[in-house]
Amino acid sequence: MLLKRGAVYEHVKTGKRYKIIALAKDSSTLEELVVYEALYDNSVSNLWVRSKENFLGEAISPDGTMHSRFRLVE
């Protein structure tokens, strides 16, 4: 899946939506990272960082099946 800056993705487990702010690299390892923003009120943080590999990985949905962790909605 090609990640698009500014695009909105939905998390398979929660159904909550996030907007990709940027793609970045870890300064020590050069691992690719996704910087994304919660599009809902979140008291912990509005901005999040996750490895690109993890963002594009799979997760178990509420019905117990495996799906892409995030799906493009816009």
mmCIF file of the N, C-alpha and C atoms, coordinates in Angstrom:
data_MODEL
# 
_entry.id   MODEL 
# 
loop_
_atom_site.group_PDB 
_atom_site.id 
_atom_site.type_symbol 
_atom_site.label_atom_id 
_atom_site.label_alt_id 
_atom_site.label_comp_id 
_atom_site.label_asym_id 
_atom_site.label_entity_id 
_atom_site.label_seq_id 
_atom_site.pdbx_PDB_ins_code 
_atom_site.Cartn_x 
_atom_site.Cartn_y 
_atom_site.Cartn_z 
_atom_site.occupancy 
_atom_site.B_iso_or_equiv 
_atom_site.pdbx_formal_charge 
_atom_site.auth_seq_id 
_atom_site.auth_comp_id 
_atom_site.auth_asym_id 
_atom_site.auth_atom_id 
_atom_site.pdbx_PDB_model_num 
ATOM 1   N N  . MET A 1 1  ? 0.846   -1.180  0.000  1.00 0.00 ? 1  MET A N  1 
ATOM 2   C CA . MET A 1 1  ? 0.000   0.000   0.000  1.00 0.00 ? 1  MET A CA 1 
ATOM 3   C C  . MET A 1 1  ? 0.893   1.244   0.000  1.00 0.00 ? 1  MET A C  1 
ATOM 4   N N  . LEU A 1 2  ? 0.571   2.170   -0.858 1.00 0.00 ? 2  LEU A N  1 
ATOM 5   C CA . LEU A 1 2  ? 1.288   3.435   -0.915 1.00 0.00 ? 2  LEU A CA 1 
ATOM 6   C C  . LEU A 1 2  ? 0.653   4.401   0.077  1.00 0.00 ? 2  LEU A C  1 
ATOM 7   N N  . LEU A 1 3  ? 1.449   4.945   0.987  1.00 0.00 ? 3  LEU A N  1 
ATOM 8   C CA . LEU A 1 3  ? 0.927   5.902   1.969  1.00 0.00 ? 3  LEU A CA 1 
ATOM 9   C C  . LEU A 1 3  ? 0.905   7.293   1.369  1.00 0.00 ? 3  LEU A C  1 
ATOM 10  N N  . LYS A 1 4  ? -0.175  8.006   1.612  1.00 0.00 ? 4  LYS A N  1 
ATOM 11  C CA . LYS A 1 4  ? -0.347  9.337   1.051  1.00 0.00 ? 4  LYS A CA 1 
ATOM 12  C C  . LYS A 1 4  ? -0.386  10.378  2.157  1.00 0.00 ? 4  LYS A C  1 
ATOM 13  N N  . ARG A 1 5  ? 0.525   11.329  2.088  1.00 0.00 ? 5  ARG A N  1 
ATOM 14  C CA . ARG A 1 5  ? 0.528   12.433  3.043  1.00 0.00 ? 5  ARG A CA 1 
ATOM 15  C C  . ARG A 1 5  ? -0.784  13.217  2.905  1.00 0.00 ? 5  ARG A C  1 
ATOM 16  N N  . GLY A 1 6  ? -1.436  13.489  4.039  1.00 0.00 ? 6  GLY A N  1 
ATOM 17  C CA . GLY A 1 6  ? -2.706  14.212  4.045  1.00 0.00 ? 6  GLY A CA 1 
ATOM 18  C C  . GLY A 1 6  ? -3.919  13.315  3.912  1.00 0.00 ? 6  GLY A C  1 
ATOM 19  N N  . ALA A 1 7  ? -3.696  12.037  3.602  1.00 0.00 ? 7  ALA A N  1 
ATOM 20  C CA . ALA A 1 7  ? -4.812  11.101  3.452  1.00 0.00 ? 7  ALA A CA 1 
ATOM 21  C C  . ALA A 1 7  ? -5.302  10.634  4.819  1.00 0.00 ? 7  ALA A C  1 
ATOM 22  N N  . VAL A 1 8  ? -6.552  10.188  4.854  1.00 0.00 ? 8  VAL A N  1 
ATOM 23  C CA . VAL A 1 8  ? -7.167  9.704   6.088  1.00 0.00 ? 8  VAL A CA 1 
ATOM 24  C C  . VAL A 1 8  ? -7.243  8.180   6.039  1.00 0.00 ? 8  VAL A C  1 
ATOM 25  N N  . TYR A 1 9  ? -6.842  7.564   7.154  1.00 0.00 ? 9  TYR A N  1 
ATOM 26  C CA . TYR A 1 9  ? -6.865  6.108   7.286  1.00 0.00 ? 9  TYR A CA 1 
ATOM 27  C C  . TYR A 1 9  ? -7.669  5.740   8.515  1.00 0.00 ? 9  TYR A C  1 
ATOM 28  N N  . GLU A 1 10 ? -8.306  4.580   8.472  1.00 0.00 ? 10 GLU A N  1 
ATOM 29  C CA . GLU A 1 10 ? -9.119  4.091   9.584  1.00 0.00 ? 10 GLU A CA 1 
ATOM 30  C C  . GLU A 1 10 ? -8.459  2.852   10.191 1.00 0.00 ? 10 GLU A C  1 
ATOM 31  N N  . HIS A 1 11 ? -8.403  2.807   11.518 1.00 0.00 ? 11 HIS A N  1 
ATOM 32  C CA . HIS A 1 11 ? -7.800  1.674   12.228 1.00 0.00 ? 11 HIS A CA 1 
ATOM 33  C C  . HIS A 1 11 ? -8.782  0.511   12.260 1.00 0.00 ? 11 HIS A C  1 
ATOM 34  N N  . VAL A 1 12 ? -8.323  -0.690  11.916 1.00 0.00 ? 12 VAL A N  1 
ATOM 35  C CA . VAL A 1 12 ? -9.195  -1.860  11.802 1.00 0.00 ? 12 VAL A CA 1 
ATOM 36  C C  . VAL A 1 12 ? -9.856  -2.250  13.129 1.00 0.00 ? 12 VAL A C  1 
ATOM 37  N N  . LYS A 1 13 ? -9.145  -2.080  14.248 1.00 0.00 ? 13 LYS A N  1 
ATOM 38  C CA . LYS A 1 13 ? -9.700  -2.500  15.544 1.00 0.00 ? 13 LYS A CA 1 
ATOM 39  C C  . LYS A 1 13 ? -10.705 -1.505  16.098 1.00 0.00 ? 13 LYS A C  1 
ATOM 40  N N  . THR A 1 14 ? -10.413 -0.217  15.963 1.00 0.00 ? 14 THR A N  1 
ATOM 41  C CA . THR A 1 14 ? -11.218 0.801   16.642 1.00 0.00 ? 14 THR A CA 1 
ATOM 42  C C  . THR A 1 14 ? -12.171 1.554   15.726 1.00 0.00 ? 14 THR A C  1 
ATOM 43  N N  . GLY A 1 15 ? -11.868 1.563   14.426 1.00 0.00 ? 15 GLY A N  1 
ATOM 44  C CA . GLY A 1 15 ? -12.675 2.351   13.495 1.00 0.00 ? 15 GLY A CA 1 
ATOM 45  C C  . GLY A 1 15 ? -12.365 3.840   13.570 1.00 0.00 ? 15 GLY A C  1 
ATOM 46  N N  . LYS A 1 16 ? -11.392 4.213   14.410 1.00 0.00 ? 16 LYS A N  1 
ATOM 47  C CA . LYS A 1 16 ? -11.038 5.626   14.544 1.00 0.00 ? 16 LYS A CA 1 
ATOM 48  C C  . LYS A 1 16 ? -10.172 6.049   13.370 1.00 0.00 ? 16 LYS A C  1 
ATOM 49  N N  . ARG A 1 17 ? -10.274 7.342   13.053 1.00 0.00 ? 17 ARG A N  1 
ATOM 50  C CA . ARG A 1 17 ? -9.597  7.853   11.863 1.00 0.00 ? 17 ARG A CA 1 
ATOM 51  C C  . ARG A 1 17 ? -8.389  8.710   12.208 1.00 0.00 ? 17 ARG A C  1 
ATOM 52  N N  . TYR A 1 18 ? -7.422  8.638   11.313 1.00 0.00 ? 18 TYR A N  1 
ATOM 53  C CA . TYR A 1 18 ? -6.150  9.335   11.479 1.00 0.00 ? 18 TYR A CA 1 
ATOM 54  C C  . TYR A 1 18 ? -5.725  9.915   10.138 1.00 0.00 ? 18 TYR A C  1 
ATOM 55  N N  . LYS A 1 19 ? -5.058  11.054  10.194 1.00 0.00 ? 19 LYS A N  1 
ATOM 56  C CA . LYS A 1 19 ? -4.538  11.692  8.979  1.00 0.00 ? 19 LYS A CA 1 
ATOM 57  C C  . LYS A 1 19 ? -3.016  11.628  8.997  1.00 0.00 ? 19 LYS A C  1 
ATOM 58  N N  . ILE A 1 20 ? -2.436  11.193  7.893  1.00 0.00 ? 20 ILE A N  1 
ATOM 59  C CA . ILE A 1 20 ? -0.981  11.137  7.800  1.00 0.00 ? 20 ILE A CA 1 
ATOM 60  C C  . ILE A 1 20 ? -0.443  12.557  7.638  1.00 0.00 ? 20 ILE A C  1 
ATOM 61  N N  . ILE A 1 21 ? 0.446   12.913  8.548  1.00 0.00 ? 21 ILE A N  1 
ATOM 62  C CA . ILE A 1 21 ? 1.077   14.227  8.533  1.00 0.00 ? 21 ILE A CA 1 
ATOM 63  C C  . ILE A 1 21 ? 2.371   14.194  7.715  1.00 0.00 ? 21 ILE A C  1 
ATOM 64  N N  . ALA A 1 22 ? 3.168   13.152  7.928  1.00 0.00 ? 22 ALA A N  1 
ATOM 65  C CA . ALA A 1 22 ? 4.457   13.068  7.243  1.00 0.00 ? 22 ALA A CA 1 
ATOM 66  C C  . ALA A 1 22 ? 4.993   11.647  7.285  1.00 0.00 ? 22 ALA A C  1 
ATOM 67  N N  . LEU A 1 23 ? 5.911   11.381  6.394  1.00 0.00 ? 23 LEU A N  1 
ATOM 68  C CA . LEU A 1 23 ? 6.719   10.171  6.442  1.00 0.00 ? 23 LEU A CA 1 
ATOM 69  C C  . LEU A 1 23 ? 8.109   10.644  6.840  1.00 0.00 ? 23 LEU A C  1 
ATOM 70  N N  . ALA A 1 24 ? 8.738   9.938   7.759  1.00 0.00 ? 24 ALA A N  1 
ATOM 71  C CA . ALA A 1 24 ? 10.015  10.378  8.316  1.00 0.00 ? 24 ALA A CA 1 
ATOM 72  C C  . ALA A 1 24 ? 10.956  9.188   8.452  1.00 0.00 ? 24 ALA A C  1 
ATOM 73  N N  . LYS A 1 25 ? 12.169  9.470   8.894  1.00 0.00 ? 25 LYS A N  1 
ATOM 74  C CA . LYS A 1 25 ? 13.151  8.413   9.171  1.00 0.00 ? 25 LYS A CA 1 
ATOM 75  C C  . LYS A 1 25 ? 13.720  8.614   10.557 1.00 0.00 ? 25 LYS A C  1 
ATOM 76  N N  . ASP A 1 26 ? 13.940  7.504   11.255 1.00 0.00 ? 26 ASP A N  1 
ATOM 77  C CA . ASP A 1 26 ? 14.608  7.538   12.552 1.00 0.00 ? 26 ASP A CA 1 
ATOM 78  C C  . ASP A 1 26 ? 16.058  7.947   12.316 1.00 0.00 ? 26 ASP A C  1 
ATOM 79  N N  . SER A 1 27 ? 16.545  8.913   13.087 1.00 0.00 ? 27 SER A N  1 
ATOM 80  C CA . SER A 1 27 ? 17.889  9.440   12.856 1.00 0.00 ? 27 SER A CA 1 
ATOM 81  C C  . SER A 1 27 ? 19.001  8.442   13.169 1.00 0.00 ? 27 SER A C  1 
ATOM 82  N N  . SER A 1 28 ? 18.720  7.459   14.009 1.00 0.00 ? 28 SER A N  1 
ATOM 83  C CA . SER A 1 28 ? 19.741  6.471   14.360 1.00 0.00 ? 28 SER A CA 1 
ATOM 84  C C  . SER A 1 28 ? 19.742  5.265   13.438 1.00 0.00 ? 28 SER A C  1 
ATOM 85  N N  . THR A 1 29 ? 18.543  4.773   13.128 1.00 0.00 ? 29 THR A N  1 
ATOM 86  C CA . THR A 1 29 ? 18.441  3.513   12.387 1.00 0.00 ? 29 THR A CA 1 
ATOM 87  C C  . THR A 1 29 ? 18.021  3.689   10.931 1.00 0.00 ? 29 THR A C  1 
ATOM 88  N N  . LEU A 1 30 ? 17.536  4.879   10.590 1.00 0.00 ? 30 LEU A N  1 
ATOM 89  C CA . LEU A 1 30 ? 16.984  5.175   9.270  1.00 0.00 ? 30 LEU A CA 1 
ATOM 90  C C  . LEU A 1 30 ? 15.709  4.384   8.977  1.00 0.00 ? 30 LEU A C  1 
ATOM 91  N N  . GLU A 1 31 ? 15.110  3.824   10.022 1.00 0.00 ? 31 GLU A N  1 
ATOM 92  C CA . GLU A 1 31 ? 13.830  3.130   9.858  1.00 0.00 ? 31 GLU A CA 1 
ATOM 93  C C  . GLU A 1 31 ? 12.777  4.133   9.403  1.00 0.00 ? 31 GLU A C  1 
ATOM 94  N N  . GLU A 1 32 ? 11.941  3.721   8.461  1.00 0.00 ? 32 GLU A N  1 
ATOM 95  C CA . GLU A 1 32 ? 10.881  4.596   7.974  1.00 0.00 ? 32 GLU A CA 1 
ATOM 96  C C  . GLU A 1 32 ? 9.753   4.666   9.005  1.00 0.00 ? 32 GLU A C  1 
ATOM 97  N N  . LEU A 1 33 ? 9.277   5.895   9.255  1.00 0.00 ? 33 LEU A N  1 
ATOM 98  C CA . LEU A 1 33 ? 8.240   6.137   10.256 1.00 0.00 ? 33 LEU A CA 1 
ATOM 99  C C  . LEU A 1 33 ? 7.072   6.888   9.633  1.00 0.00 ? 33 LEU A C  1 
ATOM 100 N N  . VAL A 1 34 ? 5.897   6.690   10.210 1.00 0.00 ? 34 VAL A N  1 
ATOM 101 C CA . VAL A 1 34 ? 4.696   7.413   9.809  1.00 0.00 ? 34 VAL A CA 1 
ATOM 102 C C  . VAL A 1 34 ? 4.305   8.317   10.967 1.00 0.00 ? 34 VAL A C  1 
ATOM 103 N N  . VAL A 1 35 ? 4.138   9.600   10.687 1.00 0.00 ? 35 VAL A N  1 
ATOM 104 C CA . VAL A 1 35 ? 3.673   10.563  11.681 1.00 0.00 ? 35 VAL A CA 1 
ATOM 105 C C  . VAL A 1 35 ? 2.216   10.833  11.333 1.00 0.00 ? 35 VAL A C  1 
ATOM 106 N N  . TYR A 1 36 ? 1.317   10.579  12.288 1.00 0.00 ? 36 TYR A N  1 
ATOM 107 C CA . TYR A 1 36 ? -0.103  10.729  11.979 1.00 0.00 ? 36 TYR A CA 1 
ATOM 108 C C  . TYR A 1 36 ? -0.855  11.371  13.135 1.00 0.00 ? 36 TYR A C  1 
ATOM 109 N N  . GLU A 1 37 ? -1.998  11.973  12.789 1.00 0.00 ? 37 GLU A N  1 
ATOM 110 C CA . GLU A 1 37 ? -2.789  12.763  13.721 1.00 0.00 ? 37 GLU A CA 1 
ATOM 111 C C  . GLU A 1 37 ? -4.147  12.109  13.949 1.00 0.00 ? 37 GLU A C  1 
ATOM 112 N N  . ALA A 1 38 ? -4.545  11.993  15.209 1.00 0.00 ? 38 ALA A N  1 
ATOM 113 C CA . ALA A 1 38 ? -5.872  11.482  15.545 1.00 0.00 ? 38 ALA A CA 1 
ATOM 114 C C  . ALA A 1 38 ? -6.918  12.508  15.125 1.00 0.00 ? 38 ALA A C  1 
ATOM 115 N N  . LEU A 1 39 ? -7.957  12.057  14.464 1.00 0.00 ? 39 LEU A N  1 
ATOM 116 C CA . LEU A 1 39 ? -9.034  12.949  14.034 1.00 0.00 ? 39 LEU A CA 1 
ATOM 117 C C  . LEU A 1 39 ? -10.232 12.858  14.979 1.00 0.00 ? 39 LEU A C  1 
ATOM 118 N N  . TYR A 1 40 ? -9.932  12.655  16.241 1.00 0.00 ? 40 TYR A N  1 
ATOM 119 C CA . TYR A 1 40 ? -10.953 12.586  17.288 1.00 0.00 ? 40 TYR A CA 1 
ATOM 120 C C  . TYR A 1 40 ? -10.300 13.105  18.557 1.00 0.00 ? 40 TYR A C  1 
ATOM 121 N N  . ASP A 1 41 ? -11.100 13.451  19.550 1.00 0.00 ? 41 ASP A N  1 
ATOM 122 C CA . ASP A 1 41 ? -10.543 13.916  20.819 1.00 0.00 ? 41 ASP A CA 1 
ATOM 123 C C  . ASP A 1 41 ? -9.808  12.770  21.497 1.00 0.00 ? 41 ASP A C  1 
ATOM 124 N N  . ASN A 1 42 ? -8.551  13.006  21.809 1.00 0.00 ? 42 ASN A N  1 
ATOM 125 C CA . ASN A 1 42 ? -7.727  11.990  22.454 1.00 0.00 ? 42 ASN A CA 1 
ATOM 126 C C  . ASN A 1 42 ? -6.940  12.684  23.555 1.00 0.00 ? 42 ASN A C  1 
ATOM 127 N N  . SER A 1 43 ? -7.204  12.321  24.785 1.00 0.00 ? 43 SER A N  1 
ATOM 128 C CA . SER A 1 43 ? -6.577  12.997  25.924 1.00 0.00 ? 43 SER A CA 1 
ATOM 129 C C  . SER A 1 43 ? -5.099  12.623  26.096 1.00 0.00 ? 43 SER A C  1 
ATOM 130 N N  . VAL A 1 44 ? -4.655  11.553  25.472 1.00 0.00 ? 44 VAL A N  1 
ATOM 131 C CA . VAL A 1 44 ? -3.259  11.119  25.598 1.00 0.00 ? 44 VAL A CA 1 
ATOM 132 C C  . VAL A 1 44 ? -2.367  11.920  24.659 1.00 0.00 ? 44 VAL A C  1 
ATOM 133 N N  . SER A 1 45 ? -2.725  11.987  23.375 1.00 0.00 ? 45 SER A N  1 
ATOM 134 C CA . SER A 1 45 ? -1.950  12.715  22.378 1.00 0.00 ? 45 SER A CA 1 
ATOM 135 C C  . SER A 1 45 ? -2.756  12.809  21.097 1.00 0.00 ? 45 SER A C  1 
ATOM 136 N N  . ASN A 1 46 ? -2.532  13.867  20.344 1.00 0.00 ? 46 ASN A N  1 
ATOM 137 C CA . ASN A 1 46 ? -3.147  13.968  19.019 1.00 0.00 ? 46 ASN A CA 1 
ATOM 138 C C  . ASN A 1 46 ? -2.203  13.498  17.926 1.00 0.00 ? 46 ASN A C  1 
ATOM 139 N N  . LEU A 1 47 ? -0.890  13.578  18.186 1.00 0.00 ? 47 LEU A N  1 
ATOM 140 C CA . LEU A 1 47 ? 0.089   13.133  17.199 1.00 0.00 ? 47 LEU A CA 1 
ATOM 141 C C  . LEU A 1 47 ? 0.727   11.821  17.628 1.00 0.00 ? 47 LEU A C  1 
ATOM 142 N N  . TRP A 1 48 ? 0.922   10.948  16.651 1.00 0.00 ? 48 TRP A N  1 
ATOM 143 C CA . TRP A 1 48 ? 1.467   9.624   16.905 1.00 0.00 ? 48 TRP A CA 1 
ATOM 144 C C  . TRP A 1 48 ? 2.534   9.298   15.872 1.00 0.00 ? 48 TRP A C  1 
ATOM 145 N N  . VAL A 1 49 ? 3.449   8.399   16.239 1.00 0.00 ? 49 VAL A N  1 
ATOM 146 C CA . VAL A 1 49 ? 4.490   7.916   15.333 1.00 0.00 ? 49 VAL A CA 1 
ATOM 147 C C  . VAL A 1 49 ? 4.497   6.394   15.424 1.00 0.00 ? 49 VAL A C  1 
ATOM 148 N N  . ARG A 1 50 ? 4.586   5.768   14.281 1.00 0.00 ? 50 ARG A N  1 
ATOM 149 C CA . ARG A 1 50 ? 4.616   4.304   14.214 1.00 0.00 ? 50 ARG A CA 1 
ATOM 150 C C  . ARG A 1 50 ? 5.528   3.943   13.047 1.00 0.00 ? 50 ARG A C  1 
ATOM 151 N N  . SER A 1 51 ? 6.234   2.828   13.153 1.00 0.00 ? 51 SER A N  1 
ATOM 152 C CA . SER A 1 51 ? 7.067   2.417   12.023 1.00 0.00 ? 51 SER A CA 1 
ATOM 153 C C  . SER A 1 51 ? 6.166   2.168   10.812 1.00 0.00 ? 51 SER A C  1 
ATOM 154 N N  . LYS A 1 52 ? 6.706   2.444   9.647  1.00 0.00 ? 52 LYS A N  1 
ATOM 155 C CA . LYS A 1 52 ? 5.941   2.216   8.417  1.00 0.00 ? 52 LYS A CA 1 
ATOM 156 C C  . LYS A 1 52 ? 5.560   0.750   8.293  1.00 0.00 ? 52 LYS A C  1 
ATOM 157 N N  . GLU A 1 53 ? 6.486   -0.120  8.663  1.00 0.00 ? 53 GLU A N  1 
ATOM 158 C CA . GLU A 1 53 ? 6.222   -1.566  8.615  1.00 0.00 ? 53 GLU A CA 1 
ATOM 159 C C  . GLU A 1 53 ? 5.025   -1.934  9.494  1.00 0.00 ? 53 GLU A C  1 
ATOM 160 N N  . ASN A 1 54 ? 4.980   -1.368  10.699 1.00 0.00 ? 54 ASN A N  1 
ATOM 161 C CA . ASN A 1 54 ? 3.878   -1.646  11.617 1.00 0.00 ? 54 ASN A CA 1 
ATOM 162 C C  . ASN A 1 54 ? 2.579   -1.024  11.097 1.00 0.00 ? 54 ASN A C  1 
ATOM 163 N N  . PHE A 1 55 ? 2.641   0.204   10.600 1.00 0.00 ? 55 PHE A N  1 
ATOM 164 C CA . PHE A 1 55 ? 1.456   0.880   10.071 1.00 0.00 ? 55 PHE A CA 1 
ATOM 165 C C  . PHE A 1 55 ? 0.844   0.059   8.942  1.00 0.00 ? 55 PHE A C  1 
ATOM 166 N N  . LEU A 1 56 ? 1.689   -0.480  8.079  1.00 0.00 ? 56 LEU A N  1 
ATOM 167 C CA . LEU A 1 56 ? 1.213   -1.259  6.929  1.00 0.00 ? 56 LEU A CA 1 
ATOM 168 C C  . LEU A 1 56 ? 0.936   -2.718  7.267  1.00 0.00 ? 56 LEU A C  1 
ATOM 169 N N  . GLY A 1 57 ? 1.249   -3.125  8.491  1.00 0.00 ? 57 GLY A N  1 
ATOM 170 C CA . GLY A 1 57 ? 1.070   -4.515  8.893  1.00 0.00 ? 57 GLY A CA 1 
ATOM 171 C C  . GLY A 1 57 ? -0.384  -4.895  9.097  1.00 0.00 ? 57 GLY A C  1 
ATOM 172 N N  . GLU A 1 58 ? -0.582  -6.084  9.609  1.00 0.00 ? 58 GLU A N  1 
ATOM 173 C CA . GLU A 1 58 ? -1.926  -6.599  9.844  1.00 0.00 ? 58 GLU A CA 1 
ATOM 174 C C  . GLU A 1 58 ? -2.265  -6.580  11.322 1.00 0.00 ? 58 GLU A C  1 
ATOM 175 N N  . ALA A 1 59 ? -3.564  -6.571  11.599 1.00 0.00 ? 59 ALA A N  1 
ATOM 176 C CA . ALA A 1 59 ? -4.067  -6.616  12.968 1.00 0.00 ? 59 ALA A CA 1 
ATOM 177 C C  . ALA A 1 59 ? -5.368  -7.410  12.953 1.00 0.00 ? 59 ALA A C  1 
ATOM 178 N N  . ILE A 1 60 ? -5.738  -7.900  14.106 1.00 0.00 ? 60 ILE A N  1 
ATOM 179 C CA . ILE A 1 60 ? -6.982  -8.666  14.231 1.00 0.00 ? 60 ILE A CA 1 
ATOM 180 C C  . ILE A 1 60 ? -8.143  -7.702  14.429 1.00 0.00 ? 60 ILE A C  1 
ATOM 181 N N  . SER A 1 61 ? -9.145  -7.815  13.569 1.00 0.00 ? 61 SER A N  1 
ATOM 182 C CA . SER A 1 61 ? -10.331 -6.958  13.665 1.00 0.00 ? 61 SER A CA 1 
ATOM 183 C C  . SER A 1 61 ? -11.232 -7.464  14.792 1.00 0.00 ? 61 SER A C  1 
ATOM 184 N N  . PRO A 1 62 ? -12.231 -6.674  15.172 1.00 0.00 ? 62 PRO A N  1 
ATOM 185 C CA . PRO A 1 62 ? -13.143 -7.107  16.243 1.00 0.00 ? 62 PRO A CA 1 
ATOM 186 C C  . PRO A 1 62 ? -13.841 -8.443  15.970 1.00 0.00 ? 62 PRO A C  1 
ATOM 187 N N  . ASP A 1 63 ? -13.986 -8.821  14.688 1.00 0.00 ? 63 ASP A N  1 
ATOM 188 C CA . ASP A 1 63 ? -14.626 -10.111 14.390 1.00 0.00 ? 63 ASP A CA 1 
ATOM 189 C C  . ASP A 1 63 ? -13.637 -11.282 14.408 1.00 0.00 ? 63 ASP A C  1 
ATOM 190 N N  . GLY A 1 64 ? -12.361 -10.987 14.757 1.00 0.00 ? 64 GLY A N  1 
ATOM 191 C CA . GLY A 1 64 ? -11.359 -12.038 14.902 1.00 0.00 ? 64 GLY A CA 1 
ATOM 192 C C  . GLY A 1 64 ? -10.594 -12.381 13.642 1.00 0.00 ? 64 GLY A C  1 
ATOM 193 N N  . THR A 1 65 ? -10.806 -11.655 12.562 1.00 0.00 ? 65 THR A N  1 
ATOM 194 C CA . THR A 1 65 ? -10.089 -11.930 11.319 1.00 0.00 ? 65 THR A CA 1 
ATOM 195 C C  . THR A 1 65 ? -8.938  -10.944 11.135 1.00 0.00 ? 65 THR A C  1 
ATOM 196 N N  . MET A 1 66 ? -7.946  -11.349 10.359 1.00 0.00 ? 66 MET A N  1 
ATOM 197 C CA . MET A 1 66 ? -6.779  -10.501 10.098 1.00 0.00 ? 66 MET A CA 1 
ATOM 198 C C  . MET A 1 66 ? -7.066  -9.574  8.918  1.00 0.00 ? 66 MET A C  1 
ATOM 199 N N  . HIS A 1 67 ? -6.688  -8.320  9.090  1.00 0.00 ? 67 HIS A N  1 
ATOM 200 C CA . HIS A 1 67 ? -6.840  -7.308  8.042  1.00 0.00 ? 67 HIS A CA 1 
ATOM 201 C C  . HIS A 1 67 ? -5.659  -6.357  8.125  1.00 0.00 ? 67 HIS A C  1 
ATOM 202 N N  . SER A 1 68 ? -5.504  -5.513  7.120  1.00 0.00 ? 68 SER A N  1 
ATOM 203 C CA . SER A 1 68 ? -4.520  -4.436  7.203  1.00 0.00 ? 68 SER A CA 1 
ATOM 204 C C  . SER A 1 68 ? -4.875  -3.589  8.420  1.00 0.00 ? 68 SER A C  1 
ATOM 205 N N  . ARG A 1 69 ? -3.851  -3.193  9.186  1.00 0.00 ? 69 ARG A N  1 
ATOM 206 C CA . ARG A 1 69 ? -4.077  -2.418  10.413 1.00 0.00 ? 69 ARG A CA 1 
ATOM 207 C C  . ARG A 1 69 ? -4.832  -1.123  10.127 1.00 0.00 ? 69 ARG A C  1 
ATOM 208 N N  . PHE A 1 70 ? -4.475  -0.452  9.025  1.00 0.00 ? 70 PHE A N  1 
ATOM 209 C CA . PHE A 1 70 ? -5.134  0.791   8.618  1.00 0.00 ? 70 PHE A CA 1 
ATOM 210 C C  . PHE A 1 70 ? -5.620  0.640   7.185  1.00 0.00 ? 70 PHE A C  1 
ATOM 211 N N  . ARG A 1 71 ? -6.785  1.237   6.903  1.00 0.00 ? 71 ARG A N  1 
ATOM 212 C CA . ARG A 1 71 ? -7.289  1.249   5.533  1.00 0.00 ? 71 ARG A CA 1 
ATOM 213 C C  . ARG A 1 71 ? -7.550  2.683   5.101  1.00 0.00 ? 71 ARG A C  1 
ATOM 214 N N  . LEU A 1 72 ? -7.248  2.970   3.856  1.00 0.00 ? 72 LEU A N  1 
ATOM 215 C CA . LEU A 1 72 ? -7.448  4.293   3.303  1.00 0.00 ? 72 LEU A CA 1 
ATOM 216 C C  . LEU A 1 72 ? -8.942  4.573   3.167  1.00 0.00 ? 72 LEU A C  1 
ATOM 217 N N  . VAL A 1 73 ? -9.384  5.732   3.683  1.00 0.00 ? 73 VAL A N  1 
ATOM 218 C CA . VAL A 1 73 ? -10.807 6.083   3.555  1.00 0.00 ? 73 VAL A CA 1 
ATOM 219 C C  . VAL A 1 73 ? -11.032 7.312   2.690  1.00 0.00 ? 73 VAL A C  1 
ATOM 220 N N  . GLU A 1 74 ? -9.999  8.089   2.425  1.00 0.00 ? 74 GLU A N  1 
ATOM 221 C CA . GLU A 1 74 ? -10.153 9.269   1.557  1.00 0.00 ? 74 GLU A CA 1 
ATOM 222 C C  . GLU A 1 74 ? -9.002  9.323   0.582  1.00 0.00 ? 74 GLU A C  1 
# 
